[in-house]
Amino acid sequence: MNWDDIGFLLSKNKYNENSLIVEIFTEKHGKVSGIIFGGTSKKIKNYLQIGNKIFVNYTAKSREKLGYFKIEIYQALSPFYFDNHQKLSCISCAMNLIKLLTAESQQNLSIYLLIDDFFNLLKKDDWIKDYIFWELELFKALGYDLQFKDLVDKRETGNKYQYVAKSSIQKKIIPNFLVEKTQSTEDIETLKNGLKLVSDYLEKSILKPNNLNQPVSRIQFINTLK
């Protein structure tokens, strides 16, 4: 089996002194694991930054056996954020979520295009808010559609209003931007609250039913929001 494709690097782990086992989310073949021989060499390792877009040639004896990649850089994306710890942490978080939640060798063009969208949103001023909605789009592409507007009651007090979760025993406030979507917010505590609500959904509806744990990279990203 041999094919060429373009994909995003999701993970890399040392295989032996000179080689790596990597996972790449490709356009036509979905998430694929394989060995890069010589992946620790100076010539190649600079390409292998998590999130980078790479051209791959994949060879395997059969679908059941781990194959190997030959790679070339297609688009260096992560190096633009080497001096931005928060965005670099977000890249690790996003790629780890895709690695964790997608099945091996199943094409999903929606998710591939979402990765392109992810790197575009990092260029925006309100990228944290857009990232939260990006996660919700990722869950939707995987079959888990969360619409906050269907889960809240709107309560008005004077000239102000807030959204409260319908099913919560305690009064759980849902940030307005999660319901109205177009509303802008730069308040970091509001954004953190929104991200943590999405974390609760991820934990209860996706991770626990599939015996998965919350990715450490996601917790680390949330901790950078100060």
N, C-alpha and C positions, 0 to 999 in steps of 0.2 A: 504494500500500500504506500503510495507516494502522492503528495499534493502540495500545492503552493497556496498561501493565503496571507492576509494581513490581520494583525490582532494587537491587543493590549496586554502587556505583561502584568499578571495578577500577583504572582508570588515566585520566589526563588529560594532554594535550599541547597546546601552543599551536598553533593553526591559522593565525591571522593576528592582527592587533592586538587584535581584539575577540572572537574566537571560539576554541573549543577542540574538539579531537577527543577523544572519550571512549570508553571501553569499559565496558559495564554488564552484569552478569550478572542476567538477569531470570527471573522465576518461570516464565513460559509460553514464552519464546522463546530461552532460553539466553543465551550471550554475544553481545552486539550492539554494533557500533561505529557512531558517528554524530557529527555536528557539533552543538555547542550555540552558536548565534549569540548574541553578547553574553555569553558565558560568563565573560569577565574582568570584568564589571561588578560593582560592590559588592553589588548586590542578589542576584546569583546565586552569585558565587564562594565566599561563606561556606558555601553548601550543599555545594559540591563538594569535600568532604574525602574522601580515599580511605577506603572502607569504609562511608560513609553510605548509608542506605537511602532511595531516592528514588522518587517516582511519575514515570513517563515517558509521554509521548505521542510516538510515533515515526512519521515520514512519510518515504517514499522513492518515487521514480518506478518503481523495479523492484528486484528482489532483487540484481541485479548492481551497482547504483549505491549509493554511500554516501548514507544518509539523514540526517535531522536530528532532534534531540530538543527537546521542550519539557519542562521539569522543574519539579517542586515537591518540597520536602523532605517525606519521609514519617516518617523517624526519624533523628535525629542520634545517631550511635553513636561515631564517632571522637573528637569533642571532649571526651568524658569522660576521655580518656587523654593530653591535650595536655601534662600535667605529669608523665607517666610515659614516659620515653624508651624503656624496654625494651618496654612493651606497645605503644607506637606503632610501634616497629620491627617487632614481631610482626605487627601489622595490615598493614603494608606487605608483609611477607614472605608472609603468607597470601593476600592479594589478588593479589600478583604470581604466585604459584604457579598460582592458578586462571586468571589471564589467559594464562599460558604454556602450560598443559596442556590447556585446553579448546578445542574447535572452535567456529567461528563459527556462530551461528544454529541450534544444536542444543539443544533443550530437555533439561535434566537436573535433575529435581526433587530428586534425592538431593543433588546438589552445592548447589543453592539452599538446601536445609534445613541442610546442613553449615555454610553461612555464618552462618545464624542460631545454630547450635550454637557456632560459634567465638566469637561475641560473648558468649554465656552463659558459656563457660569462662573468659574473661578476668576474670570477677568472682570466681573461686574462689582460695583460698589456694594450692593446688597446680596453678596454671594452666599452668605450664611442662610438667609431666608430661602433663597432659591435652592440651596442644597437640601433643606428640609423637604421641600416639595419634590426634589429629585428622588429622594429616598422613597417617597410615597408613590412616585411613578414606577420606580423599580419594583416595589411590592406588587403594584397593579399588573405589571408585565409578567410577574410570577404567579398571578392568580389571586392576589390578596388586595382587594380594593377597599381602602379606608376613606370614607367621605365624612369629615367632621360635621358638616352641615346637617347630616341626618341623625346625629347623635346628641344634639344640644338643644337647649331652650334659650331663647333670647330674653334677657331681663333688663328693664330700663329703670334707672334711678336718676331723676332730674334730667340733665342734658347728656348723661352718660349711659352706656349700656354695656353689658357683658354677656358672654355665652357660658352656660353651665351644663355640664354633662348630665343627660337625662337619667342614666342608670346608676350613677354614683350615689352611694349611701351618704358620703360626705359631700360637701359643696366643692366640686372640682371645677375650677375655672379653666376654660379653654381660651387661649389667646385669640383675639379677634382676627389676626392675620391668617390663622389656620382655617377659619371658616369663610372669611370673605376673599381670601387669596390675593386680591389686588391691593389690599392695604399694605402700605410700607411701614416698616419699623426698624429702628436702629438700636433699640434698647436691648442690650445684651442679655439681661435677665429674662426678658420676654422671649427672646430667641432660644435661650437655654431651656426654658420651661416648655416651649414647643417641641424642641428636640427630645426632651425627656418623655413627653407624652407619646411621641412616635416610638421611642425606645420601649415604653410599656406595651404598646401594640405589637411591636416586633417580638418582644419576649413572649407574650401570652399567646399570640395567634400564629406565629411562624416558628420560632426557635424551640420552645418547650414541646409542642406537638411532634416535632421532628428530632427530639433529643439533642438539640444543639445549644451551645452556650453563647452568650453575648460576646462578640469579638472584643478582645482587649484593645485593639486599635480604635474601636468606636468609643470606648470609655475614655481612652487617652485623648481623643479628639474633643469630646465634651469638656474634659478638664482643661483644655487650652482656652476655652471661652471665658474670658475674664474681663 
